[in-house]
Amino acid sequence: GTASLVKITAAEKKMAIKATKAMGLQVAGVDIIRSSKGPLLLEVNSSPGLEGIEAATEKDIASLMIQAVERHLKYHSQG
């Protein structure tokens, strides 16, 4: 398949977060399709490939993820 930029809806965001938490994950690739019935969950990837999203966004997603983990660890080590 191919990746392209889309603006996700609040329902899609909620579904992705809920699915990620249900799998006990902090980070996941969540595949959702849009249908006449609303968003449908296809799969939750515990180890998502980043090539498609990096190509579509022209961003270094791996580095952004590392920065987020570092911020999380720093925040929780201060408390």
N, CA, C and O atoms as a Maestro MAE file, in Angstrom:
{
 s_m_m2io_version
 :::
 2.0.0
}

f_m_ct {
 s_m_title
 :::
 protein
 m_atom[316] {
  # First column is atom index #
  i_m_mmod_type
  r_m_x_coord
  r_m_y_coord
  r_m_z_coord
  i_m_residue_number
  s_m_chain_name
  s_m_pdb_residue_name
  s_m_pdb_atom_name
  i_m_atomic_number
  :::
  1 25 0.804 -1.179 0.000 1 A "GLY " " N  " 7
  2 3 0.000 0.000 0.000 1 A "GLY " " CA " 6
  3 2 0.856 1.255 0.000 1 A "GLY " " C  " 6
  4 15 2.085 1.195 -0.032 1 A "GLY " " O  " 8
  5 25 0.193 2.364 0.036 2 A "THR " " N  " 7
  6 3 0.881 3.649 0.064 2 A "THR " " CA " 6
  7 2 0.404 4.456 1.259 2 A "THR " " C  " 6
  8 15 -0.674 4.220 1.806 2 A "THR " " O  " 8
  9 25 1.228 5.406 1.647 3 A "ALA " " N  " 7
  10 3 0.883 6.292 2.759 3 A "ALA " " CA " 6
  11 2 0.661 7.693 2.221 3 A "ALA " " C  " 6
  12 15 1.338 8.135 1.293 3 A "ALA " " O  " 8
  13 25 -0.293 8.378 2.816 4 A "SER " " N  " 7
  14 3 -0.524 9.773 2.461 4 A "SER " " CA " 6
  15 2 -1.010 10.507 3.699 4 A "SER " " C  " 6
  16 15 -1.539 9.899 4.630 4 A "SER " " O  " 8
  17 25 -0.824 11.819 3.700 5 A "LEU " " N  " 7
  18 3 -1.254 12.633 4.829 5 A "LEU " " CA " 6
  19 2 -2.767 12.793 4.829 5 A "LEU " " C  " 6
  20 15 -3.370 13.094 3.799 5 A "LEU " " O  " 8
  21 25 -3.368 12.590 5.984 6 A "VAL " " N  " 7
  22 3 -4.793 12.843 6.167 6 A "VAL " " CA " 6
  23 2 -4.976 13.501 7.529 6 A "VAL " " C  " 6
  24 15 -4.162 13.315 8.434 6 A "VAL " " O  " 8
  25 25 -6.025 14.252 7.662 7 A "LYS " " N  " 7
  26 3 -6.384 14.837 8.952 7 A "LYS " " CA " 6
  27 2 -7.288 13.827 9.648 7 A "LYS " " C  " 6
  28 15 -8.380 13.532 9.161 7 A "LYS " " O  " 8
  29 25 -6.838 13.292 10.792 8 A "ILE " " N  " 7
  30 3 -7.659 12.301 11.477 8 A "ILE " " CA " 6
  31 2 -8.768 12.987 12.265 8 A "ILE " " C  " 6
  32 15 -8.628 14.123 12.720 8 A "ILE " " O  " 8
  33 25 -9.852 12.277 12.409 9 A "THR " " N  " 7
  34 3 -10.985 12.796 13.168 9 A "THR " " CA " 6
  35 2 -10.783 12.489 14.651 9 A "THR " " C  " 6
  36 15 -9.915 11.696 15.017 9 A "THR " " O  " 8
  37 25 -11.582 13.117 15.487 10 A "ALA " " N  " 7
  38 3 -11.522 12.849 16.928 10 A "ALA " " CA " 6
  39 2 -11.840 11.378 17.208 10 A "ALA " " C  " 6
  40 15 -11.227 10.760 18.079 10 A "ALA " " O  " 8
  41 25 -12.798 10.824 16.468 11 A "ALA " " N  " 7
  42 3 -13.175 9.418 16.658 11 A "ALA " " CA " 6
  43 2 -12.029 8.484 16.279 11 A "ALA " " C  " 6
  44 15 -11.795 7.480 16.952 11 A "ALA " " O  " 8
  45 25 -11.316 8.814 15.203 12 A "GLU " " N  " 7
  46 3 -10.179 7.993 14.781 12 A "GLU " " CA " 6
  47 2 -9.049 8.062 15.803 12 A "GLU " " C  " 6
  48 15 -8.425 7.048 16.118 12 A "GLU " " O  " 8
  49 25 -8.792 9.257 16.318 13 A "LYS " " N  " 7
  50 3 -7.747 9.420 17.334 13 A "LYS " " CA " 6
  51 2 -8.096 8.626 18.586 13 A "LYS " " C  " 6
  52 15 -7.250 7.929 19.144 13 A "LYS " " O  " 8
  53 25 -9.347 8.737 19.023 14 A "LYS " " N  " 7
  54 3 -9.800 8.019 20.218 14 A "LYS " " CA " 6
  55 2 -9.663 6.511 20.012 14 A "LYS " " C  " 6
  56 15 -9.215 5.799 20.910 14 A "LYS " " O  " 8
  57 25 -10.050 6.025 18.831 15 A "MET " " N  " 7
  58 3 -9.955 4.605 18.525 15 A "MET " " CA " 6
  59 2 -8.506 4.131 18.564 15 A "MET " " C  " 6
  60 15 -8.214 3.076 19.127 15 A "MET " " O  " 8
  61 25 -7.599 4.902 17.971 16 A "ALA " " N  " 7
  62 3 -6.185 4.525 17.932 16 A "ALA " " CA " 6
  63 2 -5.594 4.464 19.337 16 A "ALA " " C  " 6
  64 15 -4.869 3.525 19.666 16 A "ALA " " O  " 8
  65 25 -5.898 5.452 20.161 17 A "ILE " " N  " 7
  66 3 -5.380 5.477 21.531 17 A "ILE " " CA " 6
  67 2 -5.952 4.315 22.339 17 A "ILE " " C  " 6
  68 15 -5.222 3.641 23.066 17 A "ILE " " O  " 8
  69 25 -7.243 4.084 22.213 18 A "LYS " " N  " 7
  70 3 -7.895 2.996 22.948 18 A "LYS " " CA " 6
  71 2 -7.326 1.635 22.535 18 A "LYS " " C  " 6
  72 15 -7.083 0.780 23.387 18 A "LYS " " O  " 8
  73 25 -7.116 1.437 21.245 19 A "ALA " " N  " 7
  74 3 -6.574 0.172 20.749 19 A "ALA " " CA " 6
  75 2 -5.145 -0.036 21.231 19 A "ALA " " C  " 6
  76 15 -4.769 -1.147 21.605 19 A "ALA " " O  " 8
  77 25 -4.349 1.030 21.224 20 A "THR " " N  " 7
  78 3 -2.964 0.946 21.692 20 A "THR " " CA " 6
  79 2 -2.926 0.571 23.168 20 A "THR " " C  " 6
  80 15 -2.165 -0.310 23.566 20 A "THR " " O  " 8
  81 25 -3.744 1.236 23.981 21 A "LYS " " N  " 7
  82 3 -3.798 0.937 25.418 21 A "LYS " " CA " 6
  83 2 -4.316 -0.477 25.678 21 A "LYS " " C  " 6
  84 15 -3.828 -1.162 26.577 21 A "LYS " " O  " 8
  85 25 -5.300 -0.914 24.895 22 A "ALA " " N  " 7
  86 3 -5.865 -2.253 25.073 22 A "ALA " " CA " 6
  87 2 -4.819 -3.336 24.840 22 A "ALA " " C  " 6
  88 15 -4.888 -4.414 25.429 22 A "ALA " " O  " 8
  89 25 -3.855 -3.041 23.982 23 A "MET " " N  " 7
  90 3 -2.776 -3.986 23.706 23 A "MET " " CA " 6
  91 2 -1.638 -3.860 24.717 23 A "MET " " C  " 6
  92 15 -0.662 -4.606 24.644 23 A "MET " " O  " 8
  93 25 -1.755 -2.920 25.659 24 A "GLY " " N  " 7
  94 3 -0.711 -2.722 26.660 24 A "GLY " " CA " 6
  95 2 0.530 -2.057 26.103 24 A "GLY " " C  " 6
  96 15 1.631 -2.275 26.608 24 A "GLY " " O  " 8
  97 25 0.365 -1.246 25.065 25 A "LEU " " N  " 7
  98 3 1.494 -0.614 24.388 25 A "LEU " " CA " 6
  99 2 1.543 0.878 24.673 25 A "LEU " " C  " 6
  100 15 0.519 1.505 24.946 25 A "LEU " " O  " 8
  101 25 2.738 1.436 24.607 26 A "GLN " " N  " 7
  102 3 2.925 2.878 24.702 26 A "GLN " " CA " 6
  103 2 2.955 3.507 23.308 26 A "GLN " " C  " 6
  104 15 2.521 4.642 23.113 26 A "GLN " " O  " 8
  105 25 3.474 2.748 22.349 27 A "VAL " " N  " 7
  106 3 3.609 3.211 20.964 27 A "VAL " " CA " 6
  107 2 3.127 2.094 20.051 27 A "VAL " " C  " 6
  108 15 3.439 0.924 20.273 27 A "VAL " " O  " 8
  109 25 2.376 2.453 19.038 28 A "ALA " " N  " 7
  110 3 1.900 1.452 18.085 28 A "ALA " " CA " 6
  111 2 1.554 2.127 16.768 28 A "ALA " " C  " 6
  112 15 1.276 3.325 16.714 28 A "ALA " " O  " 8
  113 25 1.577 1.345 15.731 29 A "GLY " " N  " 7
  114 3 1.034 1.772 14.452 29 A "GLY " " CA " 6
  115 2 -0.374 1.204 14.372 29 A "GLY " " C  " 6
  116 15 -0.557 -0.011 14.453 29 A "GLY " " O  " 8
  117 25 -1.357 2.057 14.217 30 A "VAL " " N  " 7
  118 3 -2.749 1.606 14.202 30 A "VAL " " CA " 6
  119 2 -3.321 1.862 12.812 30 A "VAL " " C  " 6
  120 15 -3.363 2.998 12.338 30 A "VAL " " O  " 8
  121 25 -3.755 0.789 12.174 31 A "ASP " " N  " 7
  122 3 -4.333 0.894 10.836 31 A "ASP " " CA " 6
  123 2 -5.850 0.996 10.949 31 A "ASP " " C  " 6
  124 15 -6.512 0.117 11.501 31 A "ASP " " O  " 8
  125 25 -6.375 2.080 10.416 32 A "ILE " " N  " 7
  126 3 -7.811 2.354 10.454 32 A "ILE " " CA " 6
  127 2 -8.266 2.695 9.038 32 A "ILE " " C  " 6
  128 15 -7.563 3.390 8.303 32 A "ILE " " O  " 8
  129 25 -9.440 2.205 8.661 33 A "ILE " " N  " 7
  130 3 -10.024 2.626 7.387 33 A "ILE " " CA " 6
  131 2 -11.332 3.351 7.675 33 A "ILE " " C  " 6
  132 15 -11.994 3.109 8.684 33 A "ILE " " O  " 8
  133 25 -11.677 4.229 6.775 34 A "ARG " " N  " 7
  134 3 -12.935 4.968 6.883 34 A "ARG " " CA " 6
  135 2 -14.004 4.229 6.095 34 A "ARG " " C  " 6
  136 15 -13.766 3.745 4.988 34 A "ARG " " O  " 8
  137 25 -15.193 4.153 6.693 35 A "SER " " N  " 7
  138 3 -16.304 3.482 6.018 35 A "SER " " CA " 6
  139 2 -17.582 4.274 6.257 35 A "SER " " C  " 6
  140 15 -17.595 5.240 7.020 35 A "SER " " O  " 8
  141 25 -18.636 3.860 5.606 36 A "SER " " N  " 7
  142 3 -19.927 4.525 5.805 36 A "SER " " CA " 6
  143 2 -20.446 4.318 7.228 36 A "SER " " C  " 6
  144 15 -21.324 5.050 7.683 36 A "SER " " O  " 8
  145 25 -19.904 3.321 7.929 37 A "LYS " " N  " 7
  146 3 -20.279 3.046 9.323 37 A "LYS " " CA " 6
  147 2 -19.365 3.766 10.311 37 A "LYS " " C  " 6
  148 15 -19.536 3.633 11.523 37 A "LYS " " O  " 8
  149 25 -18.410 4.517 9.808 38 A "GLY " " N  " 7
  150 3 -17.428 5.176 10.666 38 A "GLY " " CA " 6
  151 2 -16.084 4.477 10.565 38 A "GLY " " C  " 6
  152 15 -15.914 3.574 9.746 38 A "GLY " " O  " 8
  153 25 -15.119 4.887 11.397 39 A "PRO " " N  " 7
  154 3 -13.788 4.288 11.310 39 A "PRO " " CA " 6
  155 2 -13.813 2.822 11.741 39 A "PRO " " C  " 6
  156 15 -14.503 2.450 12.690 39 A "PRO " " O  " 8
  157 25 -13.043 1.999 11.024 40 A "LEU " " N  " 7
  158 3 -12.933 0.578 11.337 40 A "LEU " " CA " 6
  159 2 -11.473 0.249 11.621 40 A "LEU " " C  " 6
  160 15 -10.588 0.608 10.843 40 A "LEU " " O  " 8
  161 25 -11.224 -0.429 12.726 41 A "LEU " " N  " 7
  162 3 -9.877 -0.823 13.118 41 A "LEU " " CA " 6
  163 2 -9.457 -2.052 12.327 41 A "LEU " " C  " 6
  164 15 -10.161 -3.062 12.319 41 A "LEU " " O  " 8
  165 25 -8.310 -1.967 11.661 42 A "LEU " " N  " 7
  166 3 -7.795 -3.113 10.916 42 A "LEU " " CA " 6
  167 2 -6.792 -3.897 11.736 42 A "LEU " " C  " 6
  168 15 -6.916 -5.114 11.880 42 A "LEU " " O  " 8
  169 25 -5.782 -3.197 12.282 43 A "GLU " " N  " 7
  170 3 -4.768 -3.879 13.075 43 A "GLU " " CA " 6
  171 2 -3.982 -2.886 13.917 43 A "GLU " " C  " 6
  172 15 -3.956 -1.687 13.642 43 A "GLU " " O  " 8
  173 25 -3.339 -3.426 14.955 44 A "VAL " " N  " 7
  174 3 -2.457 -2.653 15.822 44 A "VAL " " CA " 6
  175 2 -1.079 -3.291 15.710 44 A "VAL " " C  " 6
  176 15 -0.910 -4.477 15.993 44 A "VAL " " O  " 8
  177 25 -0.099 -2.500 15.298 45 A "ASN " " N  " 7
  178 3 1.258 -2.998 15.098 45 A "ASN " " CA " 6
  179 2 2.146 -2.561 16.254 45 A "ASN " " C  " 6
  180 15 2.360 -1.367 16.460 45 A "ASN " " O  " 8
  181 25 2.667 -3.537 17.013 46 A "SER " " N  " 7
  182 3 3.530 -3.208 18.145 46 A "SER " " CA " 6
  183 2 4.905 -2.739 17.692 46 A "SER " " C  " 6
  184 15 5.622 -2.080 18.446 46 A "SER " " O  " 8
  185 25 5.268 -3.073 16.477 47 A "SER " " N  " 7
  186 3 6.552 -2.650 15.917 47 A "SER " " CA " 6
  187 2 6.305 -2.103 14.510 47 A "SER " " C  " 6
  188 15 6.630 -2.754 13.518 47 A "SER " " O  " 8
  189 25 5.729 -0.906 14.435 48 A "PRO " " N  " 7
  190 3 5.334 -0.379 13.124 48 A "PRO " " CA " 6
  191 2 6.523 0.016 12.261 48 A "PRO " " C  " 6
  192 15 7.534 0.509 12.760 48 A "PRO " " O  " 8
  193 25 6.386 -0.206 10.974 49 A "GLY " " N  " 7
  194 3 7.370 0.300 10.024 49 A "GLY " " CA " 6
  195 2 7.177 1.801 9.872 49 A "GLY " " C  " 6
  196 15 6.046 2.288 9.881 49 A "GLY " " O  " 8
  197 25 8.258 2.523 9.735 50 A "LEU " " N  " 7
  198 3 8.174 3.981 9.675 50 A "LEU " " CA " 6
  199 2 8.419 4.553 8.286 50 A "LEU " " C  " 6
  200 15 8.258 5.755 8.075 50 A "LEU " " O  " 8
  201 25 8.804 3.709 7.340 51 A "GLU " " N  " 7
  202 3 9.175 4.218 6.021 51 A "GLU " " CA " 6
  203 2 8.044 4.994 5.359 51 A "GLU " " C  " 6
  204 15 8.264 6.082 4.827 51 A "GLU " " O  " 8
  205 25 6.842 4.444 5.390 52 A "GLY " " N  " 7
  206 3 5.709 5.093 4.735 52 A "GLY " " CA " 6
  207 2 5.361 6.432 5.351 52 A "GLY " " C  " 6
  208 15 5.159 7.413 4.635 52 A "GLY " " O  " 8
  209 25 5.288 6.481 6.677 53 A "ILE " " N  " 7
  210 3 4.924 7.734 7.336 53 A "ILE " " CA " 6
  211 2 6.041 8.762 7.206 53 A "ILE " " C  " 6
  212 15 5.775 9.958 7.081 53 A "ILE " " O  " 8
  213 25 7.298 8.298 7.235 54 A "GLU " " N  " 7
  214 3 8.401 9.244 7.061 54 A "GLU " " CA " 6
  215 2 8.410 9.822 5.648 54 A "GLU " " C  " 6
  216 15 8.693 11.006 5.461 54 A "GLU " " O  " 8
  217 25 8.104 8.995 4.659 55 A "ALA " " N  " 7
  218 3 8.057 9.486 3.278 55 A "ALA " " CA " 6
  219 2 6.889 10.450 3.091 55 A "ALA " " C  " 6
  220 15 7.030 11.477 2.426 55 A "ALA " " O  " 8
  221 25 5.740 10.125 3.673 56 A "ALA " " N  " 7
  222 3 4.553 10.966 3.509 56 A "ALA " " CA " 6
  223 2 4.693 12.306 4.222 56 A "ALA " " C  " 6
  224 15 4.235 13.333 3.720 56 A "ALA " " O  " 8
  225 25 5.329 12.295 5.400 57 A "THR " " N  " 7
  226 3 5.431 13.524 6.199 57 A "THR " " CA " 6
  227 2 6.731 14.281 5.984 57 A "THR " " C  " 6
  228 15 6.855 15.449 6.353 57 A "THR " " O  " 8
  229 25 7.703 13.596 5.378 58 A "GLU " " N  " 7
  230 3 9.051 14.156 5.211 58 A "GLU " " CA " 6
  231 2 9.649 14.537 6.566 58 A "GLU " " C  " 6
  232 15 10.365 15.532 6.682 58 A "GLU " " O  " 8
  233 25 9.346 13.730 7.587 59 A "LYS " " N  " 7
  234 3 9.879 13.929 8.934 59 A "LYS " " CA " 6
  235 2 10.605 12.666 9.378 59 A "LYS " " C  " 6
  236 15 10.284 11.560 8.942 59 A "LYS " " O  " 8
  237 25 11.591 12.852 10.253 60 A "ASP " " N  " 7
  238 3 12.333 11.743 10.832 60 A "ASP " " CA " 6
  239 2 11.563 11.262 12.064 60 A "ASP " " C  " 6
  240 15 11.845 11.681 13.186 60 A "ASP " " O  " 8
  241 25 10.599 10.389 11.843 61 A "ILE " " N  " 7
  242 3 9.706 9.937 12.906 61 A "ILE " " CA " 6
  243 2 10.476 9.179 13.981 61 A "ILE " " C  " 6
  244 15 10.174 9.323 15.166 61 A "ILE " " O  " 8
  245 25 11.456 8.380 13.596 62 A "ALA " " N  " 7
  246 3 12.236 7.628 14.583 62 A "ALA " " CA " 6
  247 2 12.903 8.568 15.577 62 A "ALA " " C  " 6
  248 15 12.872 8.313 16.781 62 A "ALA " " O  " 8
  249 25 13.499 9.642 15.098 63 A "SER " " N  " 7
  250 3 14.141 10.608 15.998 63 A "SER " " CA " 6
  251 2 13.118 11.302 16.886 63 A "SER " " C  " 6
  252 15 13.386 11.545 18.063 63 A "SER " " O  " 8
  253 25 11.954 11.623 16.340 64 A "LEU " " N  " 7
  254 3 10.896 12.244 17.139 64 A "LEU " " CA " 6
  255 2 10.413 11.301 18.238 64 A "LEU " " C  " 6
  256 15 10.108 11.742 19.346 64 A "LEU " " O  " 8
  257 25 10.343 10.014 17.935 65 A "MET " " N  " 7
  258 3 9.941 9.031 18.939 65 A "MET " " CA " 6
  259 2 10.984 8.935 20.050 65 A "MET " " C  " 6
  260 15 10.634 8.854 21.227 65 A "MET " " O  " 8
  261 25 12.252 8.944 19.679 66 A "ILE " " N  " 7
  262 3 13.328 8.894 20.675 66 A "ILE " " CA " 6
  263 2 13.263 10.118 21.577 66 A "ILE " " C  " 6
  264 15 13.410 10.001 22.794 66 A "ILE " " O  " 8
  265 25 13.046 11.284 20.995 67 A "GLN " " N  " 7
  266 3 12.932 12.511 21.794 67 A "GLN " " CA " 6
  267 2 11.758 12.422 22.767 67 A "GLN " " C  " 6
  268 15 11.872 12.859 23.912 67 A "GLN " " O  " 8
  269 25 10.647 11.868 22.329 68 A "ALA " " N  " 7
  270 3 9.477 11.725 23.201 68 A "ALA " " CA " 6
  271 2 9.778 10.776 24.360 68 A "ALA " " C  " 6
  272 15 9.385 11.041 25.496 68 A "ALA " " O  " 8
  273 25 10.465 9.684 24.081 69 A "VAL " " N  " 7
  274 3 10.839 8.740 25.140 69 A "VAL " " CA " 6
  275 2 11.788 9.406 26.131 69 A "VAL " " C  " 6
  276 15 11.641 9.243 27.342 69 A "VAL " " O  " 8
  277 25 12.757 10.155 25.617 70 A "GLU " " N  " 7
  278 3 13.699 10.853 26.499 70 A "GLU " " CA " 6
  279 2 12.974 11.844 27.404 70 A "GLU " " C  " 6
  280 15 13.272 11.920 28.596 70 A "GLU " " O  " 8
  281 25 12.025 12.606 26.855 71 A "ARG " " N  " 7
  282 3 11.249 13.553 27.665 71 A "ARG " " CA " 6
  283 2 10.443 12.818 28.730 71 A "ARG " " C  " 6
  284 15 10.367 13.257 29.878 71 A "ARG " " O  " 8
  285 25 9.848 11.709 28.344 72 A "HIS " " N  " 7
  286 3 9.049 10.908 29.275 72 A "HIS " " CA " 6
  287 2 9.920 10.397 30.425 72 A "HIS " " C  " 6
  288 15 9.534 10.486 31.590 72 A "HIS " " O  " 8
  289 25 11.090 9.865 30.090 73 A "LEU " " N  " 7
  290 3 11.986 9.341 31.120 73 A "LEU " " CA " 6
  291 2 12.494 10.450 32.028 73 A "LEU " " C  " 6
  292 15 12.573 10.271 33.243 73 A "LEU " " O  " 8
  293 25 12.835 11.585 31.450 74 A "LYS " " N  " 7
  294 3 13.320 12.717 32.246 74 A "LYS " " CA " 6
  295 2 12.233 13.192 33.198 74 A "LYS " " C  " 6
  296 15 12.510 13.453 34.369 74 A "LYS " " O  " 8
  297 25 11.006 13.308 32.717 75 A "TYR " " N  " 7
  298 3 9.884 13.766 33.537 75 A "TYR " " CA " 6
  299 2 9.649 12.816 34.710 75 A "TYR " " C  " 6
  300 15 9.454 13.254 35.844 75 A "TYR " " O  " 8
  301 25 9.671 11.505 34.426 76 A "HIS " " N  " 7
  302 3 9.369 10.525 35.468 76 A "HIS " " CA " 6
  303 2 10.539 10.283 36.419 76 A "HIS " " C  " 6
  304 15 10.331 9.774 37.521 76 A "HIS " " O  " 8
  305 25 11.747 10.630 36.029 77 A "SER " " N  " 7
  306 3 12.892 10.458 36.929 77 A "SER " " CA " 6
  307 2 13.017 11.627 37.899 77 A "SER " " C  " 6
  308 15 13.742 11.530 38.890 77 A "SER " " O  " 8
  309 25 12.321 12.728 37.629 78 A "GLN " " N  " 7
  310 3 12.391 13.909 38.491 78 A "GLN " " CA " 6
  311 2 11.435 13.802 39.673 78 A "GLN " " C  " 6
  312 15 11.627 14.482 40.681 78 A "GLN " " O  " 8
  313 25 10.422 12.971 39.570 79 A "GLY " " N  " 7
  314 3 9.378 12.895 40.591 79 A "GLY " " CA " 6
  315 2 9.749 11.980 41.672 79 A "GLY " " C  " 6
  316 15 8.982 11.797 42.617 79 A "GLY " " O  " 8
  :::
 }
 m_bond[315] {
  # First column is bond index #
  i_m_from
  i_m_to
  i_m_order
  :::
  1 1 2 1
  2 2 3 1
  3 3 4 2
  4 3 5 1
  5 5 6 1
  6 6 7 1
  7 7 8 2
  8 7 9 1
  9 9 10 1
  10 10 11 1
  11 11 12 2
  12 11 13 1
  13 13 14 1
  14 14 15 1
  15 15 16 2
  16 15 17 1
  17 17 18 1
  18 18 19 1
  19 19 20 2
  20 19 21 1
  21 21 22 1
  22 22 23 1
  23 23 24 2
  24 23 25 1
  25 25 26 1
  26 26 27 1
  27 27 28 2
  28 27 29 1
  29 29 30 1
  30 30 31 1
  31 31 32 2
  32 31 33 1
  33 33 34 1
  34 34 35 1
  35 35 36 2
  36 35 37 1
  37 37 38 1
  38 38 39 1
  39 39 40 2
  40 39 41 1
  41 41 42 1
  42 42 43 1
  43 43 44 2
  44 43 45 1
  45 45 46 1
  46 46 47 1
  47 47 48 2
  48 47 49 1
  49 49 50 1
  50 50 51 1
  51 51 52 2
  52 51 53 1
  53 53 54 1
  54 54 55 1
  55 55 56 2
  56 55 57 1
  57 57 58 1
  58 58 59 1
  59 59 60 2
  60 59 61 1
  61 61 62 1
  62 62 63 1
  63 63 64 2
  64 63 65 1
  65 65 66 1
  66 66 67 1
  67 67 68 2
  68 67 69 1
  69 69 70 1
  70 70 71 1
  71 71 72 2
  72 71 73 1
  73 73 74 1
  74 74 75 1
  75 75 76 2
  76 75 77 1
  77 77 78 1
  78 78 79 1
  79 79 80 2
  80 79 81 1
  81 81 82 1
  82 82 83 1
  83 83 84 2
  84 83 85 1
  85 85 86 1
  86 86 87 1
  87 87 88 2
  88 87 89 1
  89 89 90 1
  90 90 91 1
  91 91 92 2
  92 91 93 1
  93 93 94 1
  94 94 95 1
  95 95 96 2
  96 95 97 1
  97 97 98 1
  98 98 99 1
  99 99 100 2
  100 99 101 1
  101 101 102 1
  102 102 103 1
  103 103 104 2
  104 103 105 1
  105 105 106 1
  106 106 107 1
  107 107 108 2
  108 107 109 1
  109 109 110 1
  110 110 111 1
  111 111 112 2
  112 111 113 1
  113 113 114 1
  114 114 115 1
  115 115 116 2
  116 115 117 1
  117 117 118 1
  118 118 119 1
  119 119 120 2
  120 119 121 1
  121 121 122 1
  122 122 123 1
  123 123 124 2
  124 123 125 1
  125 125 126 1
  126 126 127 1
  127 127 128 2
  128 127 129 1
  129 129 130 1
  130 130 131 1
  131 131 132 2
  132 131 133 1
  133 133 134 1
  134 134 135 1
  135 135 136 2
  136 135 137 1
  137 137 138 1
  138 138 139 1
  139 139 140 2
  140 139 141 1
  141 141 142 1
  142 142 143 1
  143 143 144 2
  144 143 145 1
  145 145 146 1
  146 146 147 1
  147 147 148 2
  148 147 149 1
  149 149 150 1
  150 150 151 1
  151 151 152 2
  152 151 153 1
  153 153 154 1
  154 154 155 1
  155 155 156 2
  156 155 157 1
  157 157 158 1
  158 158 159 1
  159 159 160 2
  160 159 161 1
  161 161 162 1
  162 162 163 1
  163 163 164 2
  164 163 165 1
  165 165 166 1
  166 166 167 1
  167 167 168 2
  168 167 169 1
  169 169 170 1
  170 170 171 1
  171 171 172 2
  172 171 173 1
  173 173 174 1
  174 174 175 1
  175 175 176 2
  176 175 177 1
  177 177 178 1
  178 178 179 1
  179 179 180 2
  180 179 181 1
  181 181 182 1
  182 182 183 1
  183 183 184 2
  184 183 185 1
  185 185 186 1
  186 186 187 1
  187 187 188 2
  188 187 189 1
  189 189 190 1
  190 190 191 1
  191 191 192 2
  192 191 193 1
  193 193 194 1
  194 194 195 1
  195 195 196 2
  196 195 197 1
  197 197 198 1
  198 198 199 1
  199 199 200 2
  200 199 201 1
  201 201 202 1
  202 202 203 1
  203 203 204 2
  204 203 205 1
  205 205 206 1
  206 206 207 1
  207 207 208 2
  208 207 209 1
  209 209 210 1
  210 210 211 1
  211 211 212 2
  212 211 213 1
  213 213 214 1
  214 214 215 1
  215 215 216 2
  216 215 217 1
  217 217 218 1
  218 218 219 1
  219 219 220 2
  220 219 221 1
  221 221 222 1
  222 222 223 1
  223 223 224 2
  224 223 225 1
  225 225 226 1
  226 226 227 1
  227 227 228 2
  228 227 229 1
  229 229 230 1
  230 230 231 1
  231 231 232 2
  232 231 233 1
  233 233 234 1
  234 234 235 1
  235 235 236 2
  236 235 237 1
  237 237 238 1
  238 238 239 1
  239 239 240 2
  240 239 241 1
  241 241 242 1
  242 242 243 1
  243 243 244 2
  244 243 245 1
  245 245 246 1
  246 246 247 1
  247 247 248 2
  248 247 249 1
  249 249 250 1
  250 250 251 1
  251 251 252 2
  252 251 253 1
  253 253 254 1
  254 254 255 1
  255 255 256 2
  256 255 257 1
  257 257 258 1
  258 258 259 1
  259 259 260 2
  260 259 261 1
  261 261 262 1
  262 262 263 1
  263 263 264 2
  264 263 265 1
  265 265 266 1
  266 266 267 1
  267 267 268 2
  268 267 269 1
  269 269 270 1
  270 270 271 1
  271 271 272 2
  272 271 273 1
  273 273 274 1
  274 274 275 1
  275 275 276 2
  276 275 277 1
  277 277 278 1
  278 278 279 1
  279 279 280 2
  280 279 281 1
  281 281 282 1
  282 282 283 1
  283 283 284 2
  284 283 285 1
  285 285 286 1
  286 286 287 1
  287 287 288 2
  288 287 289 1
  289 289 290 1
  290 290 291 1
  291 291 292 2
  292 291 293 1
  293 293 294 1
  294 294 295 1
  295 295 296 2
  296 295 297 1
  297 297 298 1
  298 298 299 1
  299 299 300 2
  300 299 301 1
  301 301 302 1
  302 302 303 1
  303 303 304 2
  304 303 305 1
  305 305 306 1
  306 306 307 1
  307 307 308 2
  308 307 309 1
  309 309 310 1
  310 310 311 1
  311 311 312 2
  312 311 313 1
  313 313 314 1
  314 314 315 1
  315 315 316 2
  :::
 }
}
